[in-house]
Amino acid sequence: MTEFTGVKPAQFDAMAGKHAEAARRLDELARALHGELQSAGLDTSPAARLRQLAGRVTTQAEDLRRRQRLVHELQRQRVTFGTSTPAGSFLELPDCLDAAKGLLDGTLAGRAALRSADGDAGALAELGKYATRAGDAEFVKAFLGVLGARGVTRLPGALAVRLRDARACGDAELVAQLSRQGRTALRMLSTALAEGTDPAFRKDLVREGRAEHRAGDVTYTGYQAQALIWRAHDGRTPFSKEFMEVVGRDAIVYEYEKRKDEWAAARDPLGRVFARAQIPLIDLAGALGLGTLLRPDQEMSAPGAKSRSAVLDDLFHAASSGREASQALLDHTPAGWKPNVLDYLLTTRWDAARYLGDHAPFNELLVSATTGQDAVSRRLAAELTKTLADEMRNAFCKGCGGNLEIVDSSAFQRFAPLSHPLACALAANIDQLSRLLLDRASFGQVAAADMSYALTLATSSDAGFEALVRAQTEHMRAALDTVPPLGLDASNAERLGFTQADVKRFDHNQNGQVDKADVMQFLTDRTVEEARPFSHLVEIRRQVLIAQGLDDKKADEALKTMVGEALGLLPVPGAKRLGELAVGAFGDLAGKGYDKLAGAAYDEIAKQVARQLSENGRSLDEAHRTLADNRLAVERLAEQMLATTMLNKGLLDELELRNQPFAAGDPPTITSFAAMTSREYSEFLHWARTRGGSSELLTDFSNTFRSTSEVDDYLDLEIASTHEGDK
């Protein structure tokens, strides 16, 4: 909170002048004293101390002069006014210089915005001069205080109408100028609203949002104008949870109140006969045919462009700037409603969302709200999964050949735009897939069959399938890292980060230490468990491709890239290199900061790993060039991961390395993976498979991975066995 001090202007000016004069005299005295002492051959330190004092007073004098100039400007611009008291006239001045500057600039910017809203042609350029101040709290407080909720609502309305008129007159130069200046003004407003609004201001925004306004010959609702501000947001300063709880939630309810009767008519049998559309509340730019002229970061629309957005699309764009803001919209049930907002948007309002086809804002909102590791994110992800799973049940059935068949194409296509956000939500919760399949658990109200139907939608897009496979790869990598190291016993347990209880748990044959048989047993168990979710993802993807009449017998490019980059080679972030050979082999391959990802969500680790490997820019595993289908690609990833785990756990330490092309030195050790050629890496995998024992593990993985029985059961299919045919 800014503190203010009352000052008498005349006395303040006198004080500033006297302080400056005192600083000058002290400096002169210090110089004179230094000369006298030096001439006398005496210690000059008293002069040095006096000069230091002069320096401090000079600094104070400069600060006072800055304040003096600011006081004069505040008075000249009539930003702050004197107060008469028995002791004289006082001027209210913020204690902090930055606060005073914010008060001045914010006031002037607010006045320019108001003049622009009133039609002043030059005010918009003046407003733009303050664009860089929109993130300053003191500036925002003064700016919004002058502008008020009504001014915030009127400015975009005036901008939109002026742009429409300029286009109607064919004045291309003026259109370009207004578009450029308008975008700057709207982004400035969006940053200010995100930076800080108090409860009273938010309530005022709601009142103005519901009210009708007029600019020229155009009448519009406040939310149609405010929406242009929301869409201009750059995402850098997230909108607050409180803003969305008040303004955002009301905007959703307002649209429903305005449109519910029309939507009901569009959904009744007669409405469908006459092809009535479920039309959302369009924002003011869309209503006036301005396209993207007022959207920052986009090319100006050509004359006649049809691009339009709904008010709620713009709201979703703003809300997606922060997880709490996103969740404030979706995890809420308005008074008198039965469904929460998420369910409403996916069901009652979904056809209105499809009307304009502007799906990116809603998708971004879903991803923001459902991909965290907090309880609200998980609950919303489960609700999203259940709702879309129920919709997909109506789209598919078992075909005459036993494979998946689309029985209602419109039901599938209706929700196709949500494939990727659903996949992102599931990727963030990929551990739930294992729990459903292995433990017969539930994910909210989602059972294993629900998850299977949800995956028909999530895996239908290339990007969604890639996100899920990458997340499951990280899940398997983490599961394999839980395998104990070879040679673990009571004497070294604490040093290696284990407890005595761990030693007993891992020592299956009870010989006092974790030997190779124990490690291989745990490795086998984890391998088989991780094969089942992989099987579910890949087989459902294959079935969806078959149902769509697409080629199911080729490998997705994303999977081929994962194999080529040796995605399975990297150890899990934070993993200890317990095998002697592992220390030199991995070296700095993971890059700086990789281990800092330890404990992050699987989908987030997957994104970071993908980014790091793509930056590496080379293909280590040439097997990706000959992969015939997705099954072979996943099996190669599993081979990479198993070889890495065996190396990390010390299972390869005792094997002979002489004459191996991937080894060097005397005694020989494994060449750093970062320096290996693709041929050498291929030889390493062959060596680990044939000499180290990973061949049996791969067979166990493949037998489980290629089984389609669970997909059969949950989707009620009869998939022909392909266990041998596709090998």
C-alpha positions in Angstrom: 0.0 0.0 0.0 1.4 3.4 -1.0 2.0 5.8 1.9 1.5 9.6 1.3 3.1 12.5 3.0 1.7 16.1 3.1 4.2 18.7 2.1 3.9 22.5 1.7 5.0 23.3 -1.9 6.8 26.6 -1.1 8.7 25.1 1.9 9.5 22.0 -0.1 11.0 24.1 -2.9 13.0 26.1 -0.4 14.3 22.9 1.3 15.4 21.4 -2.1 17.3 24.6 -2.9 19.0 24.8 0.5 20.0 21.2 0.4 21.6 21.6 -3.0 23.4 24.7 -1.8 24.6 22.9 1.3 26.0 20.0 -0.8 27.9 22.5 -3.0 29.4 24.3 0.0 30.4 21.0 1.7 32.2 19.9 -1.4 34.1 23.2 -1.7 35.0 23.0 2.0 36.3 19.4 1.6 38.5 20.5 -1.3 39.9 23.5 0.6 40.6 21.4 3.7 42.3 18.7 1.7 44.6 21.3 0.1 45.5 22.9 3.5 46.2 19.6 5.2 48.3 18.3 2.3 50.3 21.6 2.2 51.0 21.2 5.9 52.0 17.6 5.5 49.2 16.5 7.8 46.8 13.5 7.6 44.1 14.3 4.9 41.6 11.7 6.2 39.4 14.5 7.8 39.0 16.0 4.4 38.1 12.6 2.9 35.4 12.1 5.5 34.0 15.6 4.8 34.0 14.8 1.0 32.1 11.6 1.8 29.5 13.6 3.7 29.3 16.0 0.8 28.7 13.1 -1.6 25.8 11.9 0.6 24.3 15.3 0.8 24.7 15.7 -3.0 22.8 12.4 -3.6 20.1 13.6 -1.2 19.9 16.9 -3.0 19.5 15.2 -6.4 16.7 13.0 -5.0 15.0 16.1 -3.7 15.3 17.9 -7.0 13.7 14.9 -8.8 10.9 15.0 -6.3 10.6 18.8 -6.8 10.3 18.4 -10.5 7.7 15.6 -10.0 5.7 17.8 -7.5 5.6 20.6 -10.0 4.4 18.2 -12.8 1.8 16.7 -10.5 0.5 20.2 -9.8 0.7 21.3 -13.4 -1.2 18.2 -14.6 -3.6 18.6 -11.6 -3.0 15.0 -10.6 -2.9 15.7 -6.9 -4.4 18.7 -5.2 -3.5 20.8 -2.2 -5.3 20.5 1.1 -5.9 23.6 3.2 -5.4 23.3 7.0 -4.9 25.8 9.8 -1.2 25.2 9.4 -1.2 26.1 5.8 -1.7 24.4 2.4 -0.3 20.9 1.9 0.3 18.8 -1.2 -0.2 15.0 -0.9 2.9 13.3 -2.3 3.7 9.5 -2.3 6.7 8.7 -0.1 8.2 6.5 -2.8 9.6 8.2 -5.9 8.5 5.3 -8.1 5.0 5.5 -6.7 4.8 9.2 -7.4 6.0 8.5 -11.0 3.4 5.8 -11.3 0.7 8.1 -10.0 1.6 10.7 -12.6 2.0 8.4 -15.6 -1.0 6.3 -14.7 -3.2 9.4 -14.3 -2.1 10.8 -17.7 -2.5 7.5 -19.4 -6.0 7.1 -17.9 -7.0 10.5 -19.2 -5.6 9.7 -22.7 -7.7 6.5 -22.7 -10.8 8.4 -21.7 -10.3 11.0 -24.4 -9.8 8.2 -26.9 -13.0 6.6 -25.8 -14.7 9.9 -26.4 -13.4 10.1 -30.0 -10.2 12.1 -29.6 -8.1 11.0 -32.6 -4.7 11.9 -31.2 -5.3 10.4 -27.7 -4.6 6.8 -28.8 -1.0 7.7 -29.8 -0.5 9.4 -26.5 -1.8 6.4 -24.6 0.6 4.1 -26.5 3.6 6.0 -24.9 2.8 4.4 -21.6 2.5 0.8 -22.9 5.6 -0.3 -21.1 4.3 0.8 -17.8 1.3 -1.5 -17.8 3.1 -4.1 -15.6 3.9 -1.6 -12.8 1.5 -1.9 -9.9 1.5 1.8 -9.0 0.9 2.8 -12.6 -1.9 0.3 -12.9 -3.6 1.5 -9.7 -3.7 5.1 -11.0 -4.5 4.1 -14.6 -7.5 2.0 -13.7 -8.6 4.5 -11.0 -8.9 7.2 -13.6 -10.3 5.0 -16.3 -12.8 3.1 -14.2 -14.7 0.0 -15.2 -16.9 2.0 -17.5 -13.9 3.5 -19.3 -12.2 0.1 -19.6 -15.4 -1.1 -21.3 -16.0 1.9 -23.5 -12.4 2.2 -25.0 -12.5 -1.1 -26.9 -16.0 -0.3 -28.1 -14.9 3.0 -29.5 -11.8 1.4 -31.1 -13.8 -1.2 -32.9 -16.4 1.3 -34.3 -13.6 3.6 -35.5 -11.9 0.7 -37.3 -15.2 -0.3 -38.9 -15.7 3.2 -40.2 -12.2 3.5 -41.5 -12.6 0.2 -43.4 -16.0 1.3 -44.7 -14.3 4.5 -46.1 -11.6 2.4 -47.7 -8.9 4.3 -45.9 -6.2 1.6 -45.7 -3.6 3.9 -44.0 -6.0 4.8 -41.2 -7.0 1.2 -40.8 -3.4 0.2 -40.4 -2.7 3.0 -37.9 -5.8 2.3 -35.8 -5.2 -1.5 -35.9 -1.6 -1.0 -34.6 -2.5 1.6 -32.0 -5.6 -0.4 -31.0 -3.7 -3.6 -30.4 -1.2 -1.7 -28.2 -4.0 -0.2 -26.2 -5.9 -3.5 -25.7 -2.7 -5.3 -24.7 -2.0 -2.5 -22.2 -5.5 -2.9 -20.8 -5.2 -6.6 -20.6 -1.9 -6.4 -18.7 -3.4 -3.8 -16.3 -6.4 -6.0 -15.6 -4.2 -9.0 -15.0 -1.8 -7.0 -12.8 -4.3 -5.9 -10.3 -8.0 -5.2 -9.8 -9.6 -4.9 -6.4 -12.9 -6.5 -5.4 -14.9 -3.3 -6.0 -13.4 -2.8 -9.4 -14.2 -6.5 -10.4 -17.8 -6.0 -9.4 -17.9 -2.8 -11.5 -16.6 -4.7 -14.5 -19.4 -7.2 -14.1 -22.0 -4.4 -13.9 -20.5 -2.7 -17.0 -20.2 -6.1 -18.7 -23.9 -6.8 -18.4 -24.9 -3.2 -19.4 -25.6 -1.9 -22.9 -23.2 0.6 -24.3 -23.2 2.8 -27.4 -20.4 4.0 -29.7 -21.6 5.9 -32.8 -24.5 4.0 -34.3 -23.5 0.7 -32.6 -25.1 -0.7 -29.5 -23.2 -3.5 -27.8 -23.0 -5.3 -24.4 -20.1 -4.6 -22.2 -18.8 -8.1 -22.3 -18.6 -8.0 -26.1 -16.1 -5.1 -25.7 -14.3 -6.4 -22.6 -13.7 -9.6 -24.6 -11.4 -7.8 -26.9 -9.2 -7.0 -24.0 -9.1 -10.6 -22.8 -8.1 -11.8 -26.3 -5.2 -9.3 -26.4 -3.6 -10.8 -23.3 0.0 -12.0 -23.9 0.0 -14.5 -21.1 3.0 -13.1 -19.3 1.1 -11.8 -16.3 -1.5 -14.4 -15.5 -5.0 -13.3 -14.7 -5.8 -13.8 -11.1 -8.1 -16.5 -9.7 -10.2 -13.8 -8.1 -10.7 -12.1 -11.5 -12.0 -15.3 -13.0 -14.2 -16.1 -10.0 -16.0 -12.8 -10.4 -15.8 -11.5 -13.9 -15.1 -14.8 -15.8 -17.8 -16.8 -14.1 -20.4 -14.1 -14.6 -19.6 -13.8 -18.3 -20.3 -17.6 -18.7 -23.6 -17.3 -16.9 -24.5 -14.1 -18.8 -24.0 -15.8 -22.2 -26.2 -18.7 -21.1 -28.9 -16.4 -19.9 -28.9 -14.5 -23.2 -28.8 -17.6 -25.4 -30.5 -20.4 -23.6 -33.9 -20.0 -25.3 -32.3 -19.9 -28.7 -30.1 -22.9 -28.0 -33.1 -24.9 -26.7 -34.9 -24.1 -29.9 -31.9 -25.1 -32.0 -31.8 -28.5 -30.3 -35.4 -29.4 -30.5 -36.5 -31.7 -33.4 -38.1 -28.8 -35.4 -34.9 -26.7 -34.9 -32.8 -29.5 -36.3 -35.1 -29.9 -39.3 -34.6 -26.2 -40.2 -30.9 -26.5 -39.4 -30.9 -23.8 -36.7 -27.4 -23.3 -35.4 -26.4 -22.9 -31.7 -24.8 -19.5 -32.0 -22.6 -18.1 -29.1 -22.3 -14.5 -28.0 -19.9 -13.0 -30.6 -17.4 -10.4 -29.5 -17.5 -6.9 -30.8 -14.7 -7.3 -33.4 -16.5 -10.3 -34.8 -19.9 -8.6 -34.8 -18.4 -5.7 -36.8 -16.5 -7.9 -39.2 -13.0 -6.8 -38.1 -11.4 -10.2 -38.2 -8.1 -10.1 -36.3 -7.5 -6.4 -36.8 -7.5 -5.9 -33.0 -5.6 -9.0 -32.0 -1.9 -8.6 -31.2 0.6 -11.0 -32.6 -1.5 -11.8 -35.7 -1.3 -10.5 -39.2 -4.0 -8.0 -40.1 -7.0 -9.5 -41.7 -7.5 -8.9 -45.4 -10.6 -6.8 -46.2 -13.7 -9.0 -45.8 -12.0 -11.7 -43.7 -14.5 -13.8 -41.8 -12.5 -14.7 -38.7 -14.6 -14.3 -35.6 -14.5 -15.2 -32.0 -17.0 -15.7 -29.3 -16.9 -13.7 -26.0 -16.1 -16.9 -24.1 -13.3 -17.9 -26.5 -11.6 -14.6 -25.6 -12.2 -15.3 -21.9 -10.7 -18.8 -22.2 -7.6 -17.3 -23.8 -7.1 -15.0 -20.9 -7.9 -17.6 -18.3 -5.4 -20.1 -19.8 -2.6 -17.8 -18.8 -2.6 -19.4 -15.3 -3.6 -22.7 -13.8 -5.5 -21.2 -10.9 -7.4 -18.8 -13.2 -8.3 -21.8 -15.5 -9.5 -23.9 -12.7 -11.5 -21.0 -11.2 -13.6 -21.1 -14.3 -14.0 -24.9 -14.8 -14.2 -26.1 -11.2 -17.3 -24.2 -10.3 -21.1 -24.8 -10.3 -23.1 -21.5 -10.7 -26.1 -21.0 -8.4 -29.1 -22.9 -9.7 -27.0 -25.1 -12.1 -26.7 -28.8 -11.8 -23.6 -29.4 -13.9 -20.4 -27.6 -13.1 -18.9 -25.3 -15.8 -16.6 -28.0 -17.3 -19.6 -30.3 -17.9 -21.7 -27.5 -19.2 -19.0 -26.5 -21.7 -18.6 -30.0 -22.9 -22.3 -30.8 -23.3 -24.9 -28.0 -23.3 -22.6 -25.3 -24.9 -20.4 -27.6 -27.1 -22.3 -27.0 -30.3 -22.0 -23.2 -29.7 -18.2 -23.7 -29.4 -18.2 -25.6 -32.7 -20.1 -22.9 -34.5 -17.1 -20.7 -35.1 -14.5 -23.4 -34.9 -12.2 -21.3 -32.8 -11.1 -24.2 -30.6 -7.6 -23.1 -29.6 -8.6 -21.0 -26.6 -10.8 -23.7 -25.0 -8.1 -26.4 -25.7 -5.5 -24.2 -24.0 -7.8 -23.7 -21.1 -8.3 -27.4 -20.7 -4.6 -28.1 -20.9 -3.8 -25.4 -18.3 -6.5 -26.6 -15.9 -6.0 -30.4 -16.1 -2.2 -31.0 -16.4 -1.0 -30.0 -13.0 -0.1 -32.4 -10.2 -2.6 -30.9 -7.8 -5.9 -32.4 -6.6 -8.0 -30.0 -8.7 -6.1 -30.8 -11.9 -6.6 -34.5 -11.3 -10.3 -34.1 -10.6 -10.9 -32.0 -13.7 -8.8 -34.4 -15.8 -10.9 -37.3 -14.5 -14.2 -35.4 -15.3 -13.0 -34.5 -18.8 -12.0 -38.2 -19.4 -15.4 -39.5 -18.2 -17.5 -37.1 -20.1 -15.6 -37.7 -23.4 -15.5 -41.5 -22.8 -19.3 -41.5 -22.6 -19.5 -39.6 -25.8 -17.2 -42.0 -27.6 -19.2 -45.0 -26.6 -21.9 -43.8 -29.0 -19.4 -43.4 -31.9 -17.8 -46.9 -32.0 -18.8 -50.6 -32.1 -17.3 -53.9 -33.1 -17.1 -54.4 -36.9 -17.8 -57.6 -38.7 -14.1 -58.4 -38.7 -13.8 -58.0 -34.9 -11.9 -54.7 -35.1 -13.2 -51.2 -34.1 -15.7 -49.6 -36.4 -17.1 -46.1 -36.4 -20.9 -46.5 -36.1 -21.7 -42.8 -35.8 -19.1 -40.6 -37.6 -20.8 -37.4 -36.5 -20.5 -38.3 -32.9 -16.8 -39.0 -33.3 -16.1 -35.9 -35.4 -18.1 -33.7 -33.1 -15.4 -34.1 -30.4 -12.4 -34.6 -32.6 -11.1 -31.0 -31.7 -10.7 -32.2 -28.1 -8.3 -35.1 -28.9 -5.1 -33.2 -28.1 -6.2 -31.6 -24.8 -7.7 -34.9 -23.6 -4.4 -36.6 -24.5 -2.4 -33.9 -22.6 -4.7 -34.4 -19.5 -4.1 -38.2 -19.7 -0.4 -37.8 -20.3 -0.2 -35.7 -17.1 -1.9 -38.6 -15.3 -0.4 -41.5 -17.2 0.2 -43.3 -13.9 -3.6 -43.6 -13.7 -3.6 -45.9 -16.8 -1.3 -48.3 -15.0 -3.4 -48.2 -11.9 -6.6 -48.9 -13.9 -5.1 -51.8 -15.8 -2.9 -53.4 -13.1 -4.8 -52.6 -9.9 -8.4 -52.4 -11.1 -8.4 -49.0 -9.5 -10.5 -46.0 -10.5 -9.6 -42.5 -11.6 -12.4 -40.4 -10.2 -15.5 -41.9 -11.8 -13.3 -43.4 -14.6 -13.0 -47.1 -14.8 -10.7 -49.1 -17.2 -13.5 -49.4 -19.9 -14.1 -45.6 -19.7 -10.4 -45.0 -20.1 -10.3 -47.2 -23.1 -13.1 -45.3 -24.8 -11.4 -42.0 -23.9 -8.2 -43.2 -25.5 -10.1 -43.8 -28.8 -10.4 -40.0 -29.0 -7.0 -39.1 -27.4 -5.0 -41.3 -29.7 -6.8 -40.3 -32.8 -4.6 -37.3 -33.4 -0.9 -37.7 -34.1 0.0 -35.1 -31.5 -2.1 -36.7 -28.8 -0.7 -40.2 -29.5 2.8 -38.8 -29.3 2.2 -37.1 -26.0 0.8 -40.3 -24.5 3.7 -42.5 -25.7 6.3 -40.0 -24.5 4.6 -39.9 -21.1 4.4 -43.7 -20.8 8.0 -43.9 -21.8 8.9 -41.7 -18.9 6.7 -43.8 -16.7 8.5 -47.0 -17.7 11.9 -45.3 -17.3 10.9 -44.3 -13.7 9.5 -47.8 -13.0 12.8 -49.5 -14.1 14.8 -47.1 -12.0 13.1 -48.6 -8.9 14.9 -51.9 -9.6 17.6 -52.5 -6.9 21.3 -52.4 -7.9 23.4 -55.6 -8.2 25.4 -56.3 -5.0 23.1 -54.4 -2.6 23.5 -55.7 1.0 23.3 -54.6 4.6 26.8 -53.2 4.6 26.3 -50.8 1.6 22.6 -50.1 1.8 22.8 -46.7 3.5 25.6 -45.5 1.2 23.6 -46.4 -1.9 20.4 -44.8 -0.6 18.5 -47.8 0.6 17.3 -49.1 4.0 17.8 -52.5 5.7 14.2 -53.2 5.0 14.8 -52.6 1.3 17.6 -55.2 1.3 15.2 -57.8 2.8 12.5 -56.9 0.3 14.7 -57.2 -2.7 16.6 -60.3 -1.6 14.2 -62.9 -3.0 16.4 -65.9 -2.6 17.4 -64.8 1.0 21.2 -65.2 0.5 22.0 -61.9 2.3 22.5 -59.8 -0.8 20.7 -58.7 -4.0 22.3 -60.9 -6.6 21.7 -61.0 -10.4 18.8 -63.4 -10.0 17.0 -60.9 -7.6 17.7 -58.0 -9.9 16.5 -59.8 -13.0 13.3 -60.9 -11.2 12.4 -57.3 -10.3 13.4 -56.1 -13.7 11.1 -58.7 -15.3 8.2 -57.7 -13.1 8.5 -54.0 -13.9 9.0 -54.7 -17.6 5.8 -56.8 -17.9 3.8 -54.3 -15.9 4.9 -51.4 -18.1 4.2 -53.4 -21.3 0.5 -53.4 -20.5 -0.2 -49.6 -20.7 2.0 -49.5 -23.8 -0.1 -52.2 -25.3 -3.3 -50.4 -24.6 -2.1 -47.1 -26.1 -0.7 -48.6 -29.3 -3.5 -51.1 -30.0 -6.2 -48.5 -29.4 -4.4 -46.2 -31.8 -4.2 -49.0 -34.3 -7.9 -49.7 -33.9 -8.9 -46.1 -34.4 -6.8 -45.9 -37.6 -8.6 -49.0 -38.9 -12.0 -47.6 -38.0 -11.1 -44.4 -39.9 -9.9 -46.4 -42.9 -6.3 -45.2 -42.5 -3.0 -47.1 -42.7 -2.5 -48.9 -39.4 0.6 -50.7 -40.7 3.1 -47.9 -40.7 5.0 -46.3 -37.8 4.0 -42.8 -36.8 6.7 -40.3 -37.6 6.8 -39.2 -34.0 7.7 -42.7 -32.8 10.3 -43.1 -35.4 11.8 -39.8 -34.2 11.8 -41.1 -30.6 13.6 -44.2 -31.6 16.1 -42.3 -33.8 17.0 -39.9 -31.0 17.4 -42.9 -28.7 14.7 -41.6 -26.3 15.1 -44.8 -24.2 18.8 -44.3 -23.8 18.5 -41.5 -21.2 18.4 -42.5 -17.5 15.5 -41.2 -15.4 16.3 -37.7 -14.0 18.1 -38.0 -10.7 19.0 -41.7 -11.2 22.2 -42.8 -9.5 24.9 -44.3 -11.8 25.6 -47.4 -9.6 27.2 -49.5 -12.4 30.9 -48.8 -12.9 30.5 -48.7 -16.7 27.5 -46.3 -16.5 29.5 -43.4 -15.1 31.7 -42.9 -18.2 29.0 -44.0 -20.7 26.5 -41.4 -19.8 28.9 -38.5 -19.0 27.1 -35.2 -19.7 24.8 -36.7 -22.2 21.7 -35.6 -20.3 22.9 -32.0 -20.2 23.0 -29.4 -17.5 19.8 -29.2 -15.4 18.5 -32.7 -16.5 18.6 -34.1 -13.0 16.7 -31.1 -11.7 13.7 -32.6 -13.4 13.6 -35.4 -10.8 10.2 -35.5 -9.3 8.5 -33.6 -12.1 5.4 -35.0 -13.7 5.9 -37.6 -16.5 4.5 -35.4 -19.2 6.7 -32.5 -18.2 9.8 -34.6 -18.2 8.8 -36.0 -21.6 8.6 -32.4 -23.0 12.0 -31.5 -21.6 13.6 -34.7 -22.9 12.1 -34.2 -26.3 13.4 -30.6 -26.4 16.9 -31.7 -25.3 17.1 -34.6 -27.8 15.9 -32.4 -30.7 18.6 -29.8 -29.8 21.1 -32.6 -30.0 20.4 -32.8 -33.7 21.6 -36.3 -34.5 20.1 -39.7 -34.9 21.8 -42.3 -32.7 19.6 -45.3 -33.4 19.4 -46.0 -37.1 16.8 -48.7 -36.5 14.2 -45.9 -36.9 14.7 -46.0 -40.7 13.4 -49.5 -41.1 10.5 -49.6 -38.5 7.5 -51.1 -40.1 4.9 -50.2 -37.5 4.3 -48.6 -34.1 4.7 -51.9 -32.3 8.2 -52.3 -33.5 9.0 -48.8 -32.6 7.8 -49.2 -29.0 9.7 -52.5 -28.7 12.9 -50.7 -29.8 12.3 -48.0 -27.2 11.9 -50.7 -24.6 15.1 -52.3 -25.7 16.9 -49.0 -25.3 15.4 -48.5 -21.8 16.3 -52.0 -20.7 19.9 -51.7 -21.8 20.2 -48.4 -20.0 18.7 -49.8 -16.8 21.0 -52.9 -16.9 24.0 -50.6 -17.4 22.9 -48.4 -14.5 22.2 -51.2 -12.1 25.6 -52.9 -12.7 24.4 -55.9 -14.6 26.8 -55.4 -17.4 29.9 -54.6 -15.3 31.4 -58.0 -15.5 31.0 -58.6 -19.2 33.9 -58.8 -21.5 34.4 -55.6 -23.5 37.6 -56.3 -25.4 37.3 -55.9 -29.2 33.9 -54.3 -28.9 33.5 -51.4 -31.3 31.7 -49.3 -28.6 34.5 -49.7 -26.1 37.9 -48.0 -25.7 40.9 -47.8 -23.3 42.9 -50.2 -21.3 41.2 -51.7 -19.4 38.4 -51.1 -21.9 35.3 -49.2 -20.9 32.2 -48.1 -22.8 32.6 -45.1 -25.0 30.5 -42.1 -24.0 27.1 -42.4 -25.7 27.5 -38.8 -26.7 30.5 -39.8 -28.8 29.1 -43.1 -30.2 28.3 -43.5 -33.8 24.9 -45.0 -34.7 26.7 -48.3 -35.7 28.5 -48.5 -32.3 25.2 -47.9 -30.5 23.5 -50.6 -32.4 26.4 -53.0 -31.5 26.0 -51.9 -27.8 22.3 -52.9 -27.9 23.1 -56.2 -29.5 25.8 -56.9 -26.9 23.4 -56.1 -24.0 20.8 -58.3 -25.6 22.9 -61.3 -26.3 25.5 -61.1 -23.6 23.8 -59.2 -20.8 20.4 -61.0 -20.8 18.1 -58.4 -22.0 16.8 -60.7 -24.8 14.6 -62.6 -22.3 13.3 -59.3 -20.9 12.5 -58.1 -24.4 10.6 -61.4 -25.0 8.6 -60.9 -21.8 7.9 -57.3 -22.8 6.8 -58.3 -26.4 4.6 -61.2 -25.2 2.6 -58.8 -23.0 2.8 -55.8 -25.3 1.4 -57.7 -28.3 -1.5 -59.2 -26.4 -4.8 -57.4 -27.3 -7.0 -59.2 -24.8 -7.5 -56.2 -22.5 -8.5 -54.0 -25.4 -10.8 -56.7 -26.6 -12.5 -56.8 -23.2 -12.8 -53.1 -22.6 -14.0 -52.2 -26.1 -15.9 -55.4 -26.7 -13.8 -56.4 -29.8 -12.4 -59.6 -31.2 -9.1 -58.6 -32.6 -7.3 -61.2 -34.6 -4.0 -62.3 -33.2 -1.0 -60.5 -34.7 1.6 -61.7 -32.2 3.7 -63.5 -34.8 2.6 -61.8 -38.0 3.9 -58.4 -37.3 7.2 -59.4 -35.7 
